[in-house]
Amino acid sequence: MALDMSEFDSIEDVDVHFKKLLRKAPDEEAEATVRTEWSEGKIAFWQNQSQRQALAVAKRDALDKYPLAKEFADDIKGSSPAEIEASAKRFHERMEKVTKDADEKKIAAEKELEDAKQQALQQYGQPAGAGGGTPSRPAQQSFEADDEYIQKKLQNGDGLQDSRSKLVQARWQAARMARGIEAAIQSPSYRSFSRQSADDKKIQDDRTRRARS
């Protein structure tokens, strides 16, 4: 049976193996056979070492050429430089596609969120005093429905990462911002422009009344 030279780490290991066989040889003819196999084994070992070095160099060059395959370096194999390069190329192209798909999904998600914000602004309009008028009753009902939907999702621990939840959340945030701006404009008692002004006196009166109650 022919020896697998890849099993030997050094030429010394090859010598040890054949010395053992030589000691067990029953006669001179057997010894001669062992010595012949020993010489052939050394040649085969160095050929194997040379091939392994060539494949190692080929693998290094392939990973330089196809860097996305470095994460799978242990899985890149081949019995020739061409096979190794082909293997590295396959892994590189696979990772390239995965990266491209991830980037496209990210861009699509950002666009979806931006579209949702624009849709929410169009639906609720601008707050009163900012040129858009007062939000309509259907918009008020829609805001309450969105708020209820978000609260239920959060209470159930479901999160807001799916497409519908992102749309509802963006619409709810825009509406809430509009309501806050409108409240600030329509309730001047909670704004103070300068000390001792009518607005400042009003807010002081409100605080005093709350403190006494």
C-alpha angles and dihedrals in degrees: 000000000000115000122243102232091197087074091068120078096192142012088251089063089054091052092049091052095052095042088060090051091047092055090052095049108120097209145004093272091056090047090053090052092051092050091051091050089046092057092045090047092056091051091048091049093055091045089052091049091050091050092048091052091048091051091048090054090046090052092050091050092046092053090049089052094044105031096172088068093063091092088064098042093130091056095051106100141152143149093237138032089253093055092048093050091048090051092050091048092054093052091045093052091046092053090044090057093046091051092047092050091049092051092049092050091050092051091046091050092050091049091048091052092047091049089050091053092049091048091050092051091049092048097047098030125199122323121259113280092030096082098268104090128225118320113257125247094254089055089052091051091047091052091052091048091050091048091051091048093051094046092051092049091051094045090052091049092237097130127214102264100110120095097255093048091050090052093047092045094051091048091047093049092050092048093047091051090049091050091049093051091046091049091051091051097044097042106056091165086081095053127079119194100174139356116276091012121134090258092050091050091049094053090047090052091051092051092047092051092050091048092053095047 
